[in-house]
Amino acid sequence: MENSRTSKKTNKRGSSNFLLQGIILAAAGIIVRVIGMFYRIPLADILGDEGNGYYSSAFSIYSILLIVSSYSLPTAVSKMVAVRMARKEYVNSMKVLKVSLFYGTVVGGLGAAVLWFGADVFANQFLKMPYTSYALKTLAPTVWIIAYLGVFRGYFQGLGTMLPTAVSQIFEQIVNAVISIYAAAMLFKEGLRSNALYGSTQYSYAFGAAGGTIGTGAGALAGLLFLLFLMFSYRPIMRRQSRRDRSGYFETYQNLSGVLILTVLPIVFSSVAYNISIVIDNSIYGIGMSSMGMGAPEIAANWGIYSGKYRLLFNIPVAIANSLASALIPSLSQAVAERSRSQIIRKISMVIRFSMIIAIPSTVGLTVLAGPICNLLFSRSNNIELIKMMIYGSSAVVFFSLSTVTNAVLQGINHMKTPLKNAVISLVLHVGILWVMLFPFKMGIYGVLYSNILFALTMCLLNGLSIRKYLNYHQEIRKTFFLPTLAAGIMGAVSYGVYFLVHAVLKHNIVGVLAAVAAAVIVYGVLLLKFQCVDETELNGFPGGRKLAGIARKYHLL
């Protein structure tokens, strides 16, 4: 009985700690996205839709090379370190770090070289936007820097702390924001001189986009320097742990290299298959519209609205799912190593439910307040197309959030190849649907938007079936989907009504939006408690949750 009680207490502490780490990373993700949104707004104004198209297109190529070279490293390293720390194999966990740094050096260098020397080929042949090459070349060194950054973030995540990753992400984004805006403005002016010299209109947009990408590299370097400082501070603890290692099992570097590669490759392939859709969309859209007679500047402008504004907005709440997923993988890997099925099921249920509690109201809010939000954030632009994209495409928040989390679940329970298989199936369907929407139906950029939503939906369905198959897991519906949707629907009606009344009286968009958002948060929070979507134990697990629980009891919400 005593052992049973101790086990239950440990499970609860483990779940609470996992949720706390997820909240830390999610909070950092929100801060990073908010900073990103606010610096991308003036950046978008500097670059214009055409420059934004070059900037976004360069990032789509960069992102794929980043995935191939280093995107998988935080996940793979955290998974390997977490398993060895659970077994108290401290020497082996240090060896994982060393092997991962060597791997990052090799693949990061190769990725940087491919992006630098292949920039013109990507820009001219693949994207049909020749001026994108300037931004691609400035992004090349960043691929190498991010490889090292990913290793150190993964190591700390494997130790069970998300704080170094969270702080480094915020620090990275602040430096990125400042340098991006300054460099984009300076290089845009230089581009105007080149326009006059060469009789063109595009150098200013191209140079400005390159300036924006310089900030990405500067931010990554700042984040890396911060983590290097933490690593040097942590070295005495690592040495003490190594001296206390009594596991009696010491892996060779050759063996760990093989394990790392076998861990990385499925994540790389599944991540490429999952994320390459944006690159394929960019290429198919560019080639397709070019064949229909649309010029490169117009193609770049349309893509700038879609990728640089619409995706920027819907990715803000999706970042929370990414953060929860990052916190889940090492936690799940540890539970798998300890063969604790109850912890595995509890953590999966918790992460899916909390991601939906955020994603569903975000979808509703972006739909009902699409016009006010877009006009507030991009006040210098004609936002008719962006508002339509937001209304028709806001459901992407739910499907991309859920597919991200379920990918992490499958990776955490050691079914690394399954997300790859599901992503490939979804990608094939996606490309077929996109082709139909783009050519026979001539839906233009909206064909890209709808086919992406269907891609994420297919991933959700396939991942859900896979999780059920491997774990005999049955997804709870009422508290995860139905009640948050009901609460979000009521929230949406109230927030729109508040905006309409405040705007009608004060004739001020920003005050109306802030009042509507405040009303939405309060109404949704109250309804979650009244509908018992979140109980008092779960609320106490949040930072400041005990104080919130006290307020909720005072007003009879619990």
C-alpha positions as CSV (number, residue, x, y, z in Angstrom):
1,M,0.0,0.0,0.0
2,E,2.8,2.4,0.9
3,N,4.6,1.7,-2.3
4,S,1.3,2.2,-4.2
5,R,0.8,5.6,-2.5
6,T,4.4,6.6,-3.2
7,S,4.1,5.6,-6.8
8,K,0.9,7.7,-7.2
9,K,2.5,10.7,-5.6
10,T,5.5,10.3,-7.9
11,N,3.2,10.1,-10.9
12,K,1.4,13.2,-9.9
13,R,4.6,15.1,-9.3
14,G,5.9,13.9,-12.6
15,S,2.8,15.0,-14.4
16,S,2.8,18.3,-12.6
17,N,6.5,18.9,-13.4
18,F,5.9,18.0,-17.1
19,L,3.0,20.4,-17.2
20,L,5.0,23.1,-15.5
21,Q,7.9,22.6,-18.0
22,G,5.4,22.7,-20.8
23,I,3.9,25.9,-19.5
24,I,7.4,27.5,-19.2
25,L,8.2,26.6,-22.8
26,A,4.7,27.6,-23.9
27,A,5.0,31.0,-22.2
28,A,8.3,31.5,-23.9
29,G,6.8,30.4,-27.2
30,I,4.0,33.0,-26.8
31,I,6.5,35.7,-25.9
32,V,8.7,34.8,-28.9
33,R,5.7,34.8,-31.2
34,V,4.4,38.1,-29.9
35,I,7.9,39.7,-30.3
36,G,8.0,38.0,-33.8
37,M,4.6,39.4,-34.7
38,F,5.4,42.9,-33.5
39,Y,8.8,43.1,-35.3
40,R,7.3,41.5,-38.5
41,I,4.7,44.2,-38.7
42,P,7.2,47.1,-39.2
43,L,9.4,44.7,-41.2
44,A,6.4,44.0,-43.5
45,D,5.9,47.8,-43.8
46,I,9.5,48.3,-44.8
47,L,9.6,45.4,-47.3
48,G,6.1,45.7,-48.8
49,D,4.3,42.6,-50.0
50,E,6.9,41.9,-52.7
51,G,9.8,42.1,-50.3
52,N,7.8,40.0,-47.8
53,G,7.3,37.4,-50.5
54,Y,11.1,37.2,-51.1
55,Y,11.7,37.0,-47.3
56,S,9.1,34.3,-46.8
57,S,10.2,32.3,-49.8
58,A,13.8,32.3,-48.6
59,F,12.7,31.1,-45.2
60,S,10.7,28.2,-46.7
61,I,13.9,26.9,-48.3
62,Y,16.0,27.7,-45.2
63,S,13.5,25.9,-43.0
64,I,13.8,22.6,-44.9
65,L,17.6,22.7,-44.9
66,L,17.4,23.5,-41.2
67,I,15.2,20.5,-40.6
68,V,17.5,18.2,-42.5
69,S,20.6,19.5,-40.7
70,S,19.6,20.4,-37.2
71,Y,15.9,20.9,-36.5
72,S,15.7,17.3,-35.2
73,L,18.6,17.7,-32.8
74,P,16.7,19.2,-29.8
75,T,14.2,16.3,-30.0
76,A,16.7,13.6,-30.5
77,V,19.2,14.8,-27.9
78,S,16.5,15.4,-25.3
79,K,15.1,11.9,-25.9
80,M,18.6,10.2,-25.6
81,V,19.6,12.2,-22.6
82,A,16.3,11.8,-20.7
83,V,16.5,8.0,-21.1
84,R,20.1,7.8,-19.8
85,M,19.4,10.2,-16.9
86,A,16.4,8.1,-15.9
87,R,18.8,5.1,-15.6
88,K,21.4,7.4,-13.8
89,E,23.9,6.8,-16.6
90,Y,25.6,10.2,-16.2
91,V,28.7,9.4,-18.1
92,N,26.7,8.2,-21.1
93,S,24.6,11.4,-21.0
94,M,27.8,13.5,-21.3
95,K,28.9,11.3,-24.2
96,V,25.6,12.0,-25.9
97,L,26.3,15.7,-25.7
98,K,29.8,15.3,-27.3
99,V,28.5,13.0,-30.1
100,S,25.7,15.4,-30.8
101,L,28.1,18.4,-31.1
102,F,30.2,16.5,-33.6
103,Y,27.1,15.6,-35.6
104,G,25.9,19.2,-35.5
105,T,29.3,20.4,-36.8
106,V,29.2,18.1,-39.8
107,V,25.5,18.4,-40.8
108,G,25.3,22.1,-40.0
109,G,28.3,22.9,-42.1
110,L,26.9,20.8,-45.0
111,G,23.5,22.6,-44.7
112,A,25.2,26.0,-44.7
113,A,27.2,25.1,-47.8
114,V,24.2,23.8,-49.7
115,L,22.2,27.0,-49.0
116,W,25.1,29.3,-49.9
117,F,26.2,27.6,-53.2
118,G,22.7,26.6,-54.2
119,A,21.0,29.9,-53.6
120,D,20.7,30.9,-57.2
121,V,19.4,27.5,-58.3
122,F,16.7,27.6,-55.6
123,A,15.7,31.2,-56.4
124,N,15.7,30.8,-60.2
125,Q,14.6,27.3,-60.9
126,F,12.6,26.3,-57.9
127,L,10.8,29.4,-56.7
128,K,10.8,31.4,-59.9
129,M,11.8,34.4,-57.8
130,P,15.4,35.3,-58.8
131,Y,15.8,38.1,-56.3
132,T,15.3,35.7,-53.4
133,S,18.9,34.6,-53.7
134,Y,20.2,37.5,-51.6
135,A,18.1,36.5,-48.6
136,L,19.1,32.8,-49.1
137,K,22.8,33.5,-48.9
138,T,22.5,35.7,-45.8
139,L,20.7,32.8,-44.1
140,A,23.4,30.2,-44.9
141,P,25.6,30.8,-41.8
142,T,22.6,30.6,-39.6
143,V,22.0,26.9,-40.4
144,W,25.4,26.1,-38.9
145,I,24.7,28.2,-35.7
146,I,21.3,26.6,-35.2
147,A,22.8,23.1,-35.2
148,Y,24.9,23.9,-32.1
149,L,22.0,25.8,-30.6
150,G,19.7,22.7,-31.1
151,V,22.2,20.4,-29.3
152,F,22.5,22.5,-26.2
153,R,18.7,23.1,-26.0
154,G,18.1,19.4,-26.4
155,Y,20.6,18.5,-23.6
156,F,19.0,20.8,-21.1
157,Q,15.5,19.6,-22.1
158,G,16.7,16.0,-21.6
159,L,17.7,17.0,-18.0
160,G,14.1,17.9,-17.4
161,T,14.4,21.7,-17.5
162,M,12.9,23.9,-20.3
163,L,14.1,27.2,-18.7
164,P,17.4,27.5,-20.7
165,T,15.6,26.8,-23.9
166,A,12.8,29.3,-23.0
167,V,15.2,32.1,-22.0
168,S,17.5,31.6,-25.0
169,Q,14.5,31.7,-27.3
170,I,13.4,35.0,-25.9
171,F,16.9,36.4,-26.0
172,E,17.4,35.2,-29.5
173,Q,14.1,36.8,-30.7
174,I,14.8,40.2,-29.1
175,V,18.2,40.4,-30.9
176,N,16.6,39.1,-34.0
177,A,13.8,41.8,-33.9
178,V,16.2,44.7,-33.4
179,I,18.8,43.7,-36.0
180,S,16.2,42.6,-38.6
181,I,14.4,45.9,-38.6
182,Y,17.5,48.0,-38.6
183,A,19.3,45.9,-41.3
184,A,16.2,45.7,-43.5
185,A,15.7,49.5,-43.4
186,M,19.4,50.2,-44.2
187,L,19.6,47.7,-47.0
188,F,16.3,48.7,-48.4
189,K,17.7,52.2,-48.9
190,E,20.8,50.7,-50.5
191,G,18.5,48.8,-52.8
192,L,16.8,52.0,-53.9
193,R,20.1,53.3,-55.1
194,S,20.7,50.0,-57.0
195,N,17.2,50.4,-58.5
196,A,18.1,53.8,-59.9
197,L,21.5,52.6,-61.1
198,Y,20.2,49.4,-62.9
199,G,16.8,50.6,-63.9
200,S,14.9,48.0,-61.7
201,T,12.3,48.1,-59.0
202,Q,13.2,44.9,-57.2
203,Y,16.7,45.5,-55.6
204,S,15.2,47.4,-52.8
205,Y,12.8,44.5,-51.9
206,A,15.5,41.9,-52.3
207,F,18.1,43.8,-50.3
208,G,15.5,44.6,-47.6
209,A,14.6,40.9,-47.3
210,A,18.3,40.0,-47.0
211,G,18.5,42.6,-44.2
212,G,15.6,40.9,-42.4
213,T,17.4,37.5,-42.6
214,I,20.6,39.0,-41.2
215,G,18.7,39.5,-37.9
216,T,17.8,35.8,-37.8
217,G,21.5,34.9,-37.8
218,A,22.4,37.5,-35.2
219,G,19.6,36.3,-32.9
220,A,20.7,32.7,-33.2
221,L,24.3,33.6,-32.4
222,A,23.1,35.6,-29.3
223,G,21.1,32.5,-28.1
224,L,24.1,30.2,-28.7
225,L,26.4,32.5,-26.6
226,F,23.8,32.5,-23.8
227,L,23.6,28.7,-23.8
228,L,27.4,28.3,-23.9
229,F,27.6,30.5,-20.7
230,L,25.1,28.1,-19.0
231,M,27.0,25.0,-20.2
232,F,30.3,26.3,-18.7
233,S,28.4,27.1,-15.5
234,Y,26.9,23.6,-15.4
235,R,30.2,21.8,-16.0
236,P,31.1,21.3,-12.3
237,I,27.7,19.5,-11.7
238,M,28.2,17.3,-14.8
239,R,31.6,16.3,-13.5
240,R,30.3,15.5,-10.0
241,Q,27.5,13.4,-11.5
242,S,30.0,11.5,-13.6
243,R,32.0,10.6,-10.6
244,R,28.9,9.3,-8.9
245,D,27.9,7.1,-11.9
246,R,27.4,3.6,-10.5
247,S,25.4,2.2,-13.5
248,G,28.3,0.0,-14.6
249,Y,27.3,0.5,-18.2
250,F,29.3,2.8,-20.4
251,E,28.5,3.2,-24.1
252,T,31.1,3.8,-26.8
253,Y,31.1,6.9,-28.9
254,Q,30.6,4.7,-32.0
255,N,27.5,3.1,-30.5
256,L,26.0,6.4,-29.4
257,S,26.7,7.8,-32.9
258,G,24.7,5.0,-34.3
259,V,21.9,5.5,-31.8
260,L,21.8,9.3,-32.5
261,I,21.6,8.8,-36.3
262,L,18.9,6.2,-35.9
263,T,17.0,8.6,-33.6
264,V,17.6,11.6,-35.8
265,L,16.8,10.2,-39.2
266,P,13.1,9.2,-38.6
267,I,12.5,12.6,-37.0
268,V,14.3,14.3,-39.9
269,F,12.3,12.5,-42.6
270,S,9.0,12.9,-40.8
271,S,9.7,16.6,-40.1
272,V,10.7,17.2,-43.7
273,A,7.6,15.4,-45.0
274,Y,5.5,17.4,-42.5
275,N,7.1,20.8,-43.2
276,I,8.0,20.5,-46.8
277,S,4.5,21.2,-47.9
278,I,5.1,25.0,-47.6
279,V,8.1,24.7,-49.9
280,I,6.2,22.5,-52.4
281,D,3.3,25.0,-52.2
282,N,5.6,27.9,-52.9
283,S,7.2,26.1,-55.9
284,I,3.9,24.8,-57.4
285,Y,2.2,28.2,-56.8
286,G,5.1,30.1,-58.4
287,I,5.4,27.8,-61.4
288,G,1.6,27.5,-61.8
289,M,0.9,31.2,-61.7
290,S,3.9,31.9,-63.9
291,S,2.5,29.5,-66.5
292,M,-0.8,31.3,-66.3
293,G,0.9,34.6,-67.2
294,M,1.3,36.1,-63.7
295,G,4.5,38.2,-63.2
296,A,7.1,37.5,-60.5
297,P,6.3,40.7,-58.5
298,E,2.6,39.7,-58.3
299,I,3.5,36.1,-57.3
300,A,5.8,37.4,-54.6
301,A,3.1,39.9,-53.3
302,N,0.4,37.2,-53.1
303,W,2.8,34.8,-51.4
304,G,3.9,37.6,-49.0
305,I,0.3,38.1,-47.8
306,Y,-0.2,34.3,-47.4
307,S,3.1,33.3,-45.8
308,G,4.2,36.6,-44.3
309,K,0.9,37.7,-42.7
310,Y,-1.7,34.9,-42.6
311,R,0.7,32.2,-41.5
312,L,2.4,34.6,-39.1
313,L,-1.0,35.1,-37.3
314,F,-2.2,31.5,-37.1
315,N,1.2,30.2,-36.1
316,I,1.1,32.3,-32.8
317,P,-1.3,29.9,-31.0
318,V,0.3,26.9,-32.8
319,A,3.5,27.8,-31.1
320,I,2.0,26.8,-27.8
321,A,1.4,23.3,-29.2
322,N,5.0,23.2,-30.4
323,S,6.1,24.1,-26.9
324,L,4.0,21.5,-25.2
325,A,5.2,18.9,-27.7
326,S,8.9,19.8,-26.9
327,A,8.2,19.3,-23.2
328,L,6.3,16.1,-23.8
329,I,9.0,14.1,-25.8
330,P,11.7,13.8,-23.0
331,S,8.9,13.3,-20.4
332,L,7.3,10.5,-22.4
333,S,10.6,8.9,-23.3
334,Q,11.4,8.7,-19.5
335,A,8.0,7.2,-18.8
336,V,8.6,4.6,-21.6
337,A,12.0,3.8,-20.1
338,E,10.4,3.3,-16.7
339,R,7.6,1.2,-18.4
340,S,4.9,3.3,-16.7
341,R,1.8,3.0,-18.9
342,S,-0.3,5.0,-16.6
343,Q,2.1,8.0,-16.8
344,I,2.2,7.7,-20.6
345,I,-1.6,7.7,-21.0
346,R,-2.0,10.6,-18.4
347,K,0.6,12.8,-20.2
348,I,-0.8,12.1,-23.6
349,S,-4.3,13.0,-22.5
350,M,-3.1,16.1,-20.7
351,V,-1.1,17.5,-23.6
352,I,-3.8,17.0,-26.2
353,R,-6.4,18.5,-23.9
354,F,-4.4,21.6,-23.0
355,S,-3.4,22.2,-26.7
356,M,-7.1,22.1,-27.7
357,I,-8.1,24.4,-24.8
358,I,-5.8,27.0,-26.4
359,A,-6.2,26.2,-30.1
360,I,-10.1,26.1,-30.3
361,P,-10.7,29.6,-28.8
362,S,-7.8,30.9,-30.9
363,T,-9.5,29.7,-34.0
364,V,-12.8,31.3,-33.0
365,G,-11.1,34.6,-32.0
366,L,-9.2,34.8,-35.3
367,T,-12.4,34.2,-37.2
368,V,-14.8,36.6,-35.5
369,L,-12.2,39.4,-35.0
370,A,-10.3,38.8,-38.3
371,G,-11.0,42.3,-39.7
372,P,-10.2,44.3,-36.5
373,I,-7.1,42.3,-35.7
374,C,-5.7,42.4,-39.3
375,N,-6.4,46.1,-39.6
376,L,-4.8,46.8,-36.2
377,L,-1.6,44.9,-36.9
378,F,-1.2,45.8,-40.6
379,S,-2.7,49.3,-40.6
380,R,-0.7,50.6,-43.6
381,S,-1.9,47.8,-45.9
382,N,-5.0,47.0,-47.8
383,N,-6.1,43.9,-45.8
384,I,-9.1,42.7,-47.8
385,E,-7.3,39.5,-49.0
386,L,-5.7,38.9,-45.6
387,I,-9.0,39.2,-43.8
388,K,-10.6,36.7,-46.2
389,M,-7.7,34.2,-45.7
390,M,-8.0,34.6,-41.9
391,I,-11.8,33.9,-41.9
392,Y,-11.6,31.0,-44.3
393,G,-8.3,29.5,-42.9
394,S,-8.4,30.0,-39.1
395,S,-9.3,26.3,-38.6
396,A,-5.6,25.6,-39.4
397,V,-4.8,26.5,-35.8
398,V,-6.7,23.5,-34.5
399,F,-5.4,21.0,-37.0
400,F,-1.8,22.1,-37.0
401,S,-1.8,22.2,-33.2
402,L,-3.2,18.7,-32.9
403,S,-1.0,17.2,-35.6
404,T,2.1,18.7,-33.9
405,V,1.3,17.3,-30.6
406,T,0.4,13.8,-31.9
407,N,3.6,13.8,-33.9
408,A,5.4,14.3,-30.6
409,V,3.4,11.6,-28.9
410,L,4.5,9.0,-31.5
411,Q,8.1,10.1,-31.4
412,G,8.0,10.0,-27.6
413,I,6.8,6.4,-27.5
414,N,9.5,5.3,-29.9
415,H,7.4,4.9,-33.0
416,M,9.6,7.3,-34.9
417,K,8.7,6.1,-38.4
418,T,5.0,6.4,-38.0
419,P,4.8,10.2,-38.3
420,L,7.0,9.9,-41.4
421,K,4.6,7.4,-43.0
422,N,1.5,9.5,-42.1
423,A,3.2,12.7,-43.3
424,V,4.1,11.2,-46.7
425,I,0.5,10.0,-47.2
426,S,-0.9,13.4,-46.2
427,L,1.6,15.1,-48.4
428,V,0.7,13.1,-51.5
429,L,-3.0,13.8,-50.9
430,H,-2.1,17.5,-50.3
431,V,-0.2,17.9,-53.6
432,G,-3.0,16.2,-55.5
433,I,-5.7,18.5,-54.0
434,L,-3.5,21.6,-54.5
435,W,-3.0,20.8,-58.2
436,V,-6.8,20.4,-58.6
437,M,-7.5,23.6,-56.8
438,L,-4.8,25.5,-58.6
439,F,-5.3,24.4,-62.2
440,P,-8.8,23.1,-63.0
441,F,-10.5,25.3,-60.4
442,K,-8.1,28.3,-60.7
443,M,-8.4,29.1,-57.0
444,G,-5.0,30.8,-56.8
445,I,-3.6,31.4,-53.3
446,Y,-6.8,30.1,-51.7
447,G,-6.0,26.7,-53.2
448,V,-2.8,26.7,-51.2
449,L,-4.7,27.8,-48.1
450,Y,-7.4,25.0,-48.3
451,S,-5.0,22.2,-49.3
452,N,-2.8,23.0,-46.3
453,I,-5.7,22.7,-43.9
454,L,-6.6,19.4,-45.4
455,F,-3.0,18.3,-45.1
456,A,-3.0,19.0,-41.3
457,L,-6.5,17.4,-40.9
458,T,-5.2,14.2,-42.6
459,M,-2.2,14.1,-40.3
460,C,-4.5,14.4,-37.2
461,L,-6.6,11.5,-38.3
462,L,-3.7,9.2,-39.2
463,N,-1.8,10.1,-36.1
464,G,-4.9,9.5,-33.9
465,L,-5.4,6.0,-35.5
466,S,-1.7,5.2,-34.9
467,I,-1.7,6.2,-31.2
468,R,-4.9,4.2,-30.7
469,K,-3.3,1.2,-32.4
470,Y,0.0,1.2,-30.4
471,L,-1.4,2.2,-26.9
472,N,-5.0,1.2,-27.1
473,Y,-5.6,4.8,-26.3
474,H,-9.1,6.1,-26.5
475,Q,-9.3,9.9,-26.9
476,E,-11.6,11.7,-24.4
477,I,-14.0,13.9,-26.4
478,R,-16.2,15.8,-24.0
479,K,-13.6,17.8,-22.0
480,T,-11.0,17.9,-24.8
481,F,-13.1,19.0,-27.8
482,F,-16.9,19.5,-27.1
483,L,-16.9,21.7,-24.0
484,P,-13.9,23.9,-25.2
485,T,-15.8,24.4,-28.5
486,L,-19.0,25.3,-26.7
487,A,-17.2,27.7,-24.4
488,A,-15.3,29.2,-27.4
489,G,-18.5,29.7,-29.3
490,I,-20.1,31.7,-26.5
491,M,-16.8,33.6,-26.1
492,G,-16.7,34.5,-29.8
493,A,-20.2,35.9,-29.7
494,V,-19.5,38.0,-26.6
495,S,-16.1,39.3,-27.9
496,Y,-17.6,40.3,-31.2
497,G,-20.5,42.0,-29.4
498,V,-18.1,43.9,-27.1
499,Y,-16.0,45.0,-30.1
500,F,-19.0,46.2,-32.0
501,L,-20.4,48.2,-29.1
502,V,-17.0,49.8,-28.1
503,H,-16.1,50.6,-31.7
504,A,-19.5,52.0,-32.4
505,V,-19.2,54.4,-29.3
506,L,-15.5,55.3,-29.4
507,K,-14.8,54.8,-33.2
508,H,-11.4,53.5,-32.1
509,N,-10.2,50.1,-33.5
510,I,-7.4,49.4,-31.0
511,V,-9.6,50.1,-27.9
512,G,-12.3,47.9,-29.4
513,V,-9.9,45.0,-30.1
514,L,-8.3,45.2,-26.6
515,A,-11.8,45.3,-24.9
516,A,-12.9,42.3,-27.1
517,V,-9.8,40.3,-26.2
518,A,-10.1,41.1,-22.5
519,A,-13.8,40.0,-22.6
520,A,-12.9,36.8,-24.5
521,V,-10.3,35.8,-21.9
522,I,-12.6,36.4,-19.0
523,V,-15.6,34.7,-20.5
524,Y,-13.7,31.7,-21.8
525,G,-11.8,31.3,-18.5
526,V,-15.0,31.4,-16.5
527,L,-16.8,28.9,-18.8
528,L,-13.8,26.5,-18.6
529,L,-14.2,26.4,-14.9
530,K,-18.0,26.2,-14.9
531,F,-17.9,23.4,-17.5
532,Q,-15.2,21.6,-15.4
533,C,-12.8,21.5,-18.3
534,V,-10.1,22.3,-15.8
535,D,-10.3,21.0,-12.2
536,E,-8.8,22.5,-9.1
537,T,-5.8,20.1,-9.1
538,E,-4.9,20.9,-12.6
539,L,-5.3,24.7,-11.9
540,N,-2.9,24.4,-8.9
541,G,-0.3,23.0,-11.3
542,F,-0.1,26.3,-13.1
543,P,2.2,29.1,-12.0
544,G,0.0,31.3,-9.7
545,G,-2.7,28.6,-10.0
546,R,-3.4,28.5,-6.3
547,K,-4.2,32.1,-6.3
548,L,-6.5,31.6,-9.3
549,A,-8.1,28.7,-7.6
550,G,-8.8,30.9,-4.5
551,I,-10.4,33.6,-6.7
552,A,-12.5,30.9,-8.5
553,R,-13.7,29.4,-5.2
554,K,-14.6,32.9,-3.9
555,Y,-16.9,33.5,-6.9
556,H,-18.2,29.9,-6.8
557,L,-16.6,28.9,-10.1
558,L,-15.1,25.7,-8.6
